[in-house]
Amino acid sequence: MPKELLKKIFEKFYQLKRSKFEKLRGSGLGLFLASEIVALYRGNIWAESKVCEAHS
């Protein structure tokens, strides 16, 4: 996942569509709610990603 999208995954109703043929599942609220709960407890939540090369 590109770094510029990592912060967006905690936005309400945000969903990352992988391809035009893949159906979206869920409402896009899970990570938003998790981040709100963590914030209530004065904690931090984040996501990390690294690019993996496909093996032939």
mmCIF file of the N, C-alpha and C atoms, coordinates in Angstrom:
data_MODEL
# 
_entry.id   MODEL 
# 
loop_
_atom_site.group_PDB 
_atom_site.id 
_atom_site.type_symbol 
_atom_site.label_atom_id 
_atom_site.label_alt_id 
_atom_site.label_comp_id 
_atom_site.label_asym_id 
_atom_site.label_entity_id 
_atom_site.label_seq_id 
_atom_site.pdbx_PDB_ins_code 
_atom_site.Cartn_x 
_atom_site.Cartn_y 
_atom_site.Cartn_z 
_atom_site.occupancy 
_atom_site.B_iso_or_equiv 
_atom_site.pdbx_formal_charge 
_atom_site.auth_seq_id 
_atom_site.auth_comp_id 
_atom_site.auth_asym_id 
_atom_site.auth_atom_id 
_atom_site.pdbx_PDB_model_num 
ATOM 1   N N  . MET A 1 1  ? 0.849   -1.160  0.000   1.00 0.00 ? 1  MET A N  1 
ATOM 2   C CA . MET A 1 1  ? 0.000   0.000   0.000   1.00 0.00 ? 1  MET A CA 1 
ATOM 3   C C  . MET A 1 1  ? 0.902   1.232   0.000   1.00 0.00 ? 1  MET A C  1 
ATOM 4   N N  . PRO A 1 2  ? 0.645   2.175   -0.863  1.00 0.00 ? 2  PRO A N  1 
ATOM 5   C CA . PRO A 1 2  ? 1.451   3.402   -0.890  1.00 0.00 ? 2  PRO A CA 1 
ATOM 6   C C  . PRO A 1 2  ? 1.334   4.181   0.417   1.00 0.00 ? 2  PRO A C  1 
ATOM 7   N N  . LYS A 1 3  ? 2.437   4.820   0.818   1.00 0.00 ? 3  LYS A N  1 
ATOM 8   C CA . LYS A 1 3  ? 2.473   5.552   2.087   1.00 0.00 ? 3  LYS A CA 1 
ATOM 9   C C  . LYS A 1 3  ? 1.397   6.623   2.175   1.00 0.00 ? 3  LYS A C  1 
ATOM 10  N N  . GLU A 1 4  ? 1.077   7.266   1.060   1.00 0.00 ? 4  GLU A N  1 
ATOM 11  C CA . GLU A 1 4  ? 0.087   8.350   1.094   1.00 0.00 ? 4  GLU A CA 1 
ATOM 12  C C  . GLU A 1 4  ? -1.318  7.853   1.424   1.00 0.00 ? 4  GLU A C  1 
ATOM 13  N N  . LEU A 1 5  ? -1.573  6.560   1.269   1.00 0.00 ? 5  LEU A N  1 
ATOM 14  C CA . LEU A 1 5  ? -2.885  6.006   1.594   1.00 0.00 ? 5  LEU A CA 1 
ATOM 15  C C  . LEU A 1 5  ? -2.986  5.504   3.033   1.00 0.00 ? 5  LEU A C  1 
ATOM 16  N N  . LEU A 1 6  ? -1.875  5.344   3.710   1.00 0.00 ? 6  LEU A N  1 
ATOM 17  C CA . LEU A 1 6  ? -1.895  4.771   5.059   1.00 0.00 ? 6  LEU A CA 1 
ATOM 18  C C  . LEU A 1 6  ? -2.726  5.587   6.036   1.00 0.00 ? 6  LEU A C  1 
ATOM 19  N N  . LYS A 1 7  ? -2.618  6.906   6.016   1.00 0.00 ? 7  LYS A N  1 
ATOM 20  C CA . LYS A 1 7  ? -3.400  7.723   6.943   1.00 0.00 ? 7  LYS A CA 1 
ATOM 21  C C  . LYS A 1 7  ? -4.879  7.702   6.582   1.00 0.00 ? 7  LYS A C  1 
ATOM 22  N N  . LYS A 1 8  ? -5.191  7.528   5.314   1.00 0.00 ? 8  LYS A N  1 
ATOM 23  C CA . LYS A 1 8  ? -6.589  7.534   4.869   1.00 0.00 ? 8  LYS A CA 1 
ATOM 24  C C  . LYS A 1 8  ? -7.370  6.327   5.382   1.00 0.00 ? 8  LYS A C  1 
ATOM 25  N N  . ILE A 1 9  ? -6.688  5.221   5.673   1.00 0.00 ? 9  ILE A N  1 
ATOM 26  C CA . ILE A 1 9  ? -7.417  4.016   6.073   1.00 0.00 ? 9  ILE A CA 1 
ATOM 27  C C  . ILE A 1 9  ? -8.116  4.180   7.418   1.00 0.00 ? 9  ILE A C  1 
ATOM 28  N N  . PHE A 1 10 ? -7.770  5.230   8.171   1.00 0.00 ? 10 PHE A N  1 
ATOM 29  C CA . PHE A 1 10 ? -8.422  5.492   9.443   1.00 0.00 ? 10 PHE A CA 1 
ATOM 30  C C  . PHE A 1 10 ? -9.571  6.484   9.300   1.00 0.00 ? 10 PHE A C  1 
ATOM 31  N N  . GLU A 1 11 ? -9.865  6.925   8.064   1.00 0.00 ? 11 GLU A N  1 
ATOM 32  C CA . GLU A 1 11 ? -10.978 7.840   7.826   1.00 0.00 ? 11 GLU A CA 1 
ATOM 33  C C  . GLU A 1 11 ? -12.289 7.070   7.759   1.00 0.00 ? 11 GLU A C  1 
ATOM 34  N N  . LYS A 1 12 ? -13.356 7.730   8.189   1.00 0.00 ? 12 LYS A N  1 
ATOM 35  C CA . LYS A 1 12 ? -14.680 7.112   8.189   1.00 0.00 ? 12 LYS A CA 1 
ATOM 36  C C  . LYS A 1 12 ? -15.102 6.789   6.753   1.00 0.00 ? 12 LYS A C  1 
ATOM 37  N N  . PHE A 1 13 ? -15.554 5.583   6.532   1.00 0.00 ? 13 PHE A N  1 
ATOM 38  C CA . PHE A 1 13 ? -16.082 5.074   5.261   1.00 0.00 ? 13 PHE A CA 1 
ATOM 39  C C  . PHE A 1 13 ? -15.037 4.919   4.160   1.00 0.00 ? 13 PHE A C  1 
ATOM 40  N N  . TYR A 1 14 ? -13.749 5.037   4.478   1.00 0.00 ? 14 TYR A N  1 
ATOM 41  C CA . TYR A 1 14 ? -12.727 4.870   3.446   1.00 0.00 ? 14 TYR A CA 1 
ATOM 42  C C  . TYR A 1 14 ? -12.532 3.381   3.161   1.00 0.00 ? 14 TYR A C  1 
ATOM 43  N N  . GLN A 1 15 ? -12.502 3.039   1.898   1.00 0.00 ? 15 GLN A N  1 
ATOM 44  C CA . GLN A 1 15 ? -12.238 1.663   1.483   1.00 0.00 ? 15 GLN A CA 1 
ATOM 45  C C  . GLN A 1 15 ? -11.240 1.694   0.343   1.00 0.00 ? 15 GLN A C  1 
ATOM 46  N N  . LEU A 1 16 ? -10.284 0.807   0.388   1.00 0.00 ? 16 LEU A N  1 
ATOM 47  C CA . LEU A 1 16 ? -9.290  0.699   -0.665  1.00 0.00 ? 16 LEU A CA 1 
ATOM 48  C C  . LEU A 1 16 ? -9.747  -0.363  -1.645  1.00 0.00 ? 16 LEU A C  1 
ATOM 49  N N  . LYS A 1 17 ? -10.013 0.043   -2.858  1.00 0.00 ? 17 LYS A N  1 
ATOM 50  C CA . LYS A 1 17 ? -10.446 -0.899  -3.886  1.00 0.00 ? 17 LYS A CA 1 
ATOM 51  C C  . LYS A 1 17 ? -9.212  -1.393  -4.625  1.00 0.00 ? 17 LYS A C  1 
ATOM 52  N N  . ARG A 1 18 ? -9.016  -2.693  -4.630  1.00 0.00 ? 18 ARG A N  1 
ATOM 53  C CA . ARG A 1 18 ? -7.818  -3.263  -5.248  1.00 0.00 ? 18 ARG A CA 1 
ATOM 54  C C  . ARG A 1 18 ? -7.917  -3.340  -6.761  1.00 0.00 ? 18 ARG A C  1 
ATOM 55  N N  . SER A 1 19 ? -9.046  -3.686  -7.264  1.00 0.00 ? 19 SER A N  1 
ATOM 56  C CA . SER A 1 19 ? -9.227  -3.748  -8.709  1.00 0.00 ? 19 SER A CA 1 
ATOM 57  C C  . SER A 1 19 ? -10.681 -3.460  -9.035  1.00 0.00 ? 19 SER A C  1 
ATOM 58  N N  . LYS A 1 20 ? -10.951 -3.158  -10.282 1.00 0.00 ? 20 LYS A N  1 
ATOM 59  C CA . LYS A 1 20 ? -12.322 -2.836  -10.662 1.00 0.00 ? 20 LYS A CA 1 
ATOM 60  C C  . LYS A 1 20 ? -13.235 -4.059  -10.628 1.00 0.00 ? 20 LYS A C  1 
ATOM 61  N N  . PHE A 1 21 ? -12.665 -5.245  -10.533 1.00 0.00 ? 21 PHE A N  1 
ATOM 62  C CA . PHE A 1 21 ? -13.451 -6.473  -10.513 1.00 0.00 ? 21 PHE A CA 1 
ATOM 63  C C  . PHE A 1 21 ? -13.705 -6.999  -9.104  1.00 0.00 ? 21 PHE A C  1 
ATOM 64  N N  . GLU A 1 22 ? -13.010 -6.449  -8.134  1.00 0.00 ? 22 GLU A N  1 
ATOM 65  C CA . GLU A 1 22 ? -13.154 -6.915  -6.754  1.00 0.00 ? 22 GLU A CA 1 
ATOM 66  C C  . GLU A 1 22 ? -14.313 -6.184  -6.078  1.00 0.00 ? 22 GLU A C  1 
ATOM 67  N N  . LYS A 1 23 ? -15.154 -6.929  -5.423  1.00 0.00 ? 23 LYS A N  1 
ATOM 68  C CA . LYS A 1 23 ? -16.278 -6.329  -4.700  1.00 0.00 ? 23 LYS A CA 1 
ATOM 69  C C  . LYS A 1 23 ? -15.797 -5.810  -3.352  1.00 0.00 ? 23 LYS A C  1 
ATOM 70  N N  . LEU A 1 24 ? -16.290 -4.632  -2.968  1.00 0.00 ? 24 LEU A N  1 
ATOM 71  C CA . LEU A 1 24 ? -15.960 -4.069  -1.664  1.00 0.00 ? 24 LEU A CA 1 
ATOM 72  C C  . LEU A 1 24 ? -16.796 -4.758  -0.601  1.00 0.00 ? 24 LEU A C  1 
ATOM 73  N N  . ARG A 1 25 ? -16.189 -5.036  0.522   1.00 0.00 ? 25 ARG A N  1 
ATOM 74  C CA . ARG A 1 25 ? -16.888 -5.663  1.631   1.00 0.00 ? 25 ARG A CA 1 
ATOM 75  C C  . ARG A 1 25 ? -16.782 -4.749  2.839   1.00 0.00 ? 25 ARG A C  1 
ATOM 76  N N  . GLY A 1 26 ? -17.782 -4.739  3.670   1.00 0.00 ? 26 GLY A N  1 
ATOM 77  C CA . GLY A 1 26 ? -17.766 -3.930  4.873   1.00 0.00 ? 26 GLY A CA 1 
ATOM 78  C C  . GLY A 1 26 ? -18.203 -2.501  4.597   1.00 0.00 ? 26 GLY A C  1 
ATOM 79  N N  . SER A 1 27 ? -18.193 -1.695  5.645   1.00 0.00 ? 27 SER A N  1 
ATOM 80  C CA . SER A 1 27 ? -18.682 -0.322  5.537   1.00 0.00 ? 27 SER A CA 1 
ATOM 81  C C  . SER A 1 27 ? -17.573 0.711   5.620   1.00 0.00 ? 27 SER A C  1 
ATOM 82  N N  . GLY A 1 28 ? -16.356 0.286   5.908   1.00 0.00 ? 28 GLY A N  1 
ATOM 83  C CA . GLY A 1 28 ? -15.266 1.231   6.047   1.00 0.00 ? 28 GLY A CA 1 
ATOM 84  C C  . GLY A 1 28 ? -15.255 1.925   7.401   1.00 0.00 ? 28 GLY A C  1 
ATOM 85  N N  . LEU A 1 29 ? -15.847 1.285   8.402   1.00 0.00 ? 29 LEU A N  1 
ATOM 86  C CA . LEU A 1 29 ? -15.899 1.887   9.735   1.00 0.00 ? 29 LEU A CA 1 
ATOM 87  C C  . LEU A 1 29 ? -14.967 1.222   10.742  1.00 0.00 ? 29 LEU A C  1 
ATOM 88  N N  . GLY A 1 30 ? -14.483 0.035   10.467  1.00 0.00 ? 30 GLY A N  1 
ATOM 89  C CA . GLY A 1 30 ? -13.704 -0.726  11.444  1.00 0.00 ? 30 GLY A CA 1 
ATOM 90  C C  . GLY A 1 30 ? -12.467 -0.009  11.952  1.00 0.00 ? 30 GLY A C  1 
ATOM 91  N N  . LEU A 1 31 ? -11.591 0.435   11.056  1.00 0.00 ? 31 LEU A N  1 
ATOM 92  C CA . LEU A 1 31 ? -10.373 1.109   11.490  1.00 0.00 ? 31 LEU A CA 1 
ATOM 93  C C  . LEU A 1 31 ? -10.663 2.497   12.031  1.00 0.00 ? 31 LEU A C  1 
ATOM 94  N N  . PHE A 1 32 ? -11.708 3.140   11.518  1.00 0.00 ? 32 PHE A N  1 
ATOM 95  C CA . PHE A 1 32 ? -12.115 4.435   12.066  1.00 0.00 ? 32 PHE A CA 1 
ATOM 96  C C  . PHE A 1 32 ? -12.532 4.269   13.526  1.00 0.00 ? 32 PHE A C  1 
ATOM 97  N N  . LEU A 1 33 ? -13.390 3.293   13.807  1.00 0.00 ? 33 LEU A N  1 
ATOM 98  C CA . LEU A 1 33 ? -13.842 3.067   15.184  1.00 0.00 ? 33 LEU A CA 1 
ATOM 99  C C  . LEU A 1 33 ? -12.689 2.661   16.097  1.00 0.00 ? 33 LEU A C  1 
ATOM 100 N N  . ALA A 1 34 ? -11.804 1.830   15.578  1.00 0.00 ? 34 ALA A N  1 
ATOM 101 C CA . ALA A 1 34 ? -10.644 1.430   16.374  1.00 0.00 ? 34 ALA A CA 1 
ATOM 102 C C  . ALA A 1 34 ? -9.797  2.643   16.738  1.00 0.00 ? 34 ALA A C  1 
ATOM 103 N N  . SER A 1 35 ? -9.590  3.549   15.791  1.00 0.00 ? 35 SER A N  1 
ATOM 104 C CA . SER A 1 35 ? -8.779  4.731   16.068  1.00 0.00 ? 35 SER A CA 1 
ATOM 105 C C  . SER A 1 35 ? -9.468  5.663   17.061  1.00 0.00 ? 35 SER A C  1 
ATOM 106 N N  . GLU A 1 36 ? -10.793 5.753   17.009  1.00 0.00 ? 36 GLU A N  1 
ATOM 107 C CA . GLU A 1 36 ? -11.535 6.573   17.969  1.00 0.00 ? 36 GLU A CA 1 
ATOM 108 C C  . GLU A 1 36 ? -11.429 5.999   19.378  1.00 0.00 ? 36 GLU A C  1 
ATOM 109 N N  . ILE A 1 37 ? -11.548 4.698   19.508  1.00 0.00 ? 37 ILE A N  1 
ATOM 110 C CA . ILE A 1 37 ? -11.445 4.046   20.825  1.00 0.00 ? 37 ILE A CA 1 
ATOM 111 C C  . ILE A 1 37 ? -10.044 4.221   21.391  1.00 0.00 ? 37 ILE A C  1 
ATOM 112 N N  . VAL A 1 38 ? -9.038  4.013   20.561  1.00 0.00 ? 38 VAL A N  1 
ATOM 113 C CA . VAL A 1 38 ? -7.654  4.182   21.011  1.00 0.00 ? 38 VAL A CA 1 
ATOM 114 C C  . VAL A 1 38 ? -7.418  5.622   21.457  1.00 0.00 ? 38 VAL A C  1 
ATOM 115 N N  . ALA A 1 39 ? -7.963  6.587   20.715  1.00 0.00 ? 39 ALA A N  1 
ATOM 116 C CA . ALA A 1 39 ? -7.802  8.001   21.071  1.00 0.00 ? 39 ALA A CA 1 
ATOM 117 C C  . ALA A 1 39 ? -8.463  8.315   22.417  1.00 0.00 ? 39 ALA A C  1 
ATOM 118 N N  . LEU A 1 40 ? -9.611  7.691   22.693  1.00 0.00 ? 40 LEU A N  1 
ATOM 119 C CA . LEU A 1 40 ? -10.275 7.901   23.984  1.00 0.00 ? 40 LEU A CA 1 
ATOM 120 C C  . LEU A 1 40 ? -9.396  7.482   25.159  1.00 0.00 ? 40 LEU A C  1 
ATOM 121 N N  . TYR A 1 41 ? -8.578  6.481   24.940  1.00 0.00 ? 41 TYR A N  1 
ATOM 122 C CA . TYR A 1 41 ? -7.658  6.008   25.974  1.00 0.00 ? 41 TYR A CA 1 
ATOM 123 C C  . TYR A 1 41 ? -6.291  6.673   25.873  1.00 0.00 ? 41 TYR A C  1 
ATOM 124 N N  . ARG A 1 42 ? -6.244  7.747   25.079  1.00 0.00 ? 42 ARG A N  1 
ATOM 125 C CA . ARG A 1 42 ? -5.025  8.528   24.871  1.00 0.00 ? 42 ARG A CA 1 
ATOM 126 C C  . ARG A 1 42 ? -3.881  7.676   24.324  1.00 0.00 ? 42 ARG A C  1 
ATOM 127 N N  . GLY A 1 43 ? -4.218  6.744   23.464  1.00 0.00 ? 43 GLY A N  1 
ATOM 128 C CA . GLY A 1 43 ? -3.209  5.899   22.846  1.00 0.00 ? 43 GLY A CA 1 
ATOM 129 C C  . GLY A 1 43 ? -2.943  6.314   21.409  1.00 0.00 ? 43 GLY A C  1 
ATOM 130 N N  . ASN A 1 44 ? -2.141  5.546   20.754  1.00 0.00 ? 44 ASN A N  1 
ATOM 131 C CA . ASN A 1 44 ? -1.789  5.794   19.354  1.00 0.00 ? 44 ASN A CA 1 
ATOM 132 C C  . ASN A 1 44 ? -2.035  4.538   18.535  1.00 0.00 ? 44 ASN A C  1 
ATOM 133 N N  . ILE A 1 45 ? -2.492  4.733   17.326  1.00 0.00 ? 45 ILE A N  1 
ATOM 134 C CA . ILE A 1 45 ? -2.669  3.628   16.399  1.00 0.00 ? 45 ILE A CA 1 
ATOM 135 C C  . ILE A 1 45 ? -2.108  4.078   15.054  1.00 0.00 ? 45 ILE A C  1 
ATOM 136 N N  . TRP A 1 46 ? -1.461  3.164   14.351  1.00 0.00 ? 46 TRP A N  1 
ATOM 137 C CA . TRP A 1 46 ? -0.888  3.501   13.053  1.00 0.00 ? 46 TRP A CA 1 
ATOM 138 C C  . TRP A 1 46 ? -0.812  2.255   12.202  1.00 0.00 ? 46 TRP A C  1 
ATOM 139 N N  . ALA A 1 47 ? -0.500  2.461   10.963  1.00 0.00 ? 47 ALA A N  1 
ATOM 140 C CA . ALA A 1 47 ? -0.335  1.349   10.027  1.00 0.00 ? 47 ALA A CA 1 
ATOM 141 C C  . ALA A 1 47 ? 1.016   1.494   9.340   1.00 0.00 ? 47 ALA A C  1 
ATOM 142 N N  . GLU A 1 48 ? 1.604   0.377   9.038   1.00 0.00 ? 48 GLU A N  1 
ATOM 143 C CA . GLU A 1 48 ? 2.872   0.347   8.308   1.00 0.00 ? 48 GLU A CA 1 
ATOM 144 C C  . GLU A 1 48 ? 2.693   -0.567  7.103   1.00 0.00 ? 48 GLU A C  1 
ATOM 145 N N  . SER A 1 49 ? 3.414   -0.259  6.059   1.00 0.00 ? 49 SER A N  1 
ATOM 146 C CA . SER A 1 49 ? 3.329   -1.055  4.858   1.00 0.00 ? 49 SER A CA 1 
ATOM 147 C C  . SER A 1 49 ? 4.661   -1.048  4.144   1.00 0.00 ? 49 SER A C  1 
ATOM 148 N N  . LYS A 1 50 ? 4.978   -2.138  3.502   1.00 0.00 ? 50 LYS A N  1 
ATOM 149 C CA . LYS A 1 50 ? 6.167   -2.134  2.663   1.00 0.00 ? 50 LYS A CA 1 
ATOM 150 C C  . LYS A 1 50 ? 5.826   -2.860  1.366   1.00 0.00 ? 50 LYS A C  1 
ATOM 151 N N  . VAL A 1 51 ? 6.484   -2.439  0.318   1.00 0.00 ? 51 VAL A N  1 
ATOM 152 C CA . VAL A 1 51 ? 6.223   -2.977  -1.002  1.00 0.00 ? 51 VAL A CA 1 
ATOM 153 C C  . VAL A 1 51 ? 6.903   -4.344  -1.121  1.00 0.00 ? 51 VAL A C  1 
ATOM 154 N N  . CYS A 1 52 ? 6.152   -5.332  -1.562  1.00 0.00 ? 52 CYS A N  1 
ATOM 155 C CA . CYS A 1 52 ? 6.693   -6.670  -1.785  1.00 0.00 ? 52 CYS A CA 1 
ATOM 156 C C  . CYS A 1 52 ? 6.711   -6.939  -3.277  1.00 0.00 ? 52 CYS A C  1 
ATOM 157 N N  . GLU A 1 53 ? 7.794   -7.472  -3.734  1.00 0.00 ? 53 GLU A N  1 
ATOM 158 C CA . GLU A 1 53 ? 7.878   -7.815  -5.148  1.00 0.00 ? 53 GLU A CA 1 
ATOM 159 C C  . GLU A 1 53 ? 7.292   -9.196  -5.379  1.00 0.00 ? 53 GLU A C  1 
ATOM 160 N N  . ALA A 1 54 ? 6.553   -9.335  -6.443  1.00 0.00 ? 54 ALA A N  1 
ATOM 161 C CA . ALA A 1 54 ? 5.946   -10.634 -6.794  1.00 0.00 ? 54 ALA A CA 1 
ATOM 162 C C  . ALA A 1 54 ? 7.034   -11.578 -7.280  1.00 0.00 ? 54 ALA A C  1 
ATOM 163 N N  . HIS A 1 55 ? 6.909   -12.818 -6.872  1.00 0.00 ? 55 HIS A N  1 
ATOM 164 C CA . HIS A 1 55 ? 7.867   -13.847 -7.312  1.00 0.00 ? 55 HIS A CA 1 
ATOM 165 C C  . HIS A 1 55 ? 7.329   -14.525 -8.558  1.00 0.00 ? 55 HIS A C  1 
ATOM 166 N N  . SER A 1 56 ? 8.189   -14.713 -9.527  1.00 0.00 ? 56 SER A N  1 
ATOM 167 C CA . SER A 1 56 ? 7.783   -15.358 -10.788 1.00 0.00 ? 56 SER A CA 1 
ATOM 168 C C  . SER A 1 56 ? 7.800   -16.855 -10.666 1.00 0.00 ? 56 SER A C  1 
# 
